[in-house]
């Protein structure tokens, strides 16, 4: 199974367009990512609050770091922590805060 091809189809169907700008300057990159809005989840009777997160293919945004920014629609977000690599190594997840 070609997971990279499967990801490409998945992101083309379910993602939003975002623009990444490195904190230290450089060229901005526009691509597709999954933006999760804040919310609350109940797990085993505990309420867990979530923040904005962005899941993206590493092939599109290869060098995201803490302090970089993502433009999602009209809103701007700062990357709060360095990326968390996802299981197959093709995607990463970052928590975001509004700027």
Secondary structure, DSSP 8 states (H G I E B T S, - for coil): --HHHHHHHHHHHH-EEEEEE-TT----EEEEEEEE--EEEEETTEEEEE--EEEEETTTSTT--TT-EEEETTEEEEE-S--EE-TTSSEEEEEEEE-
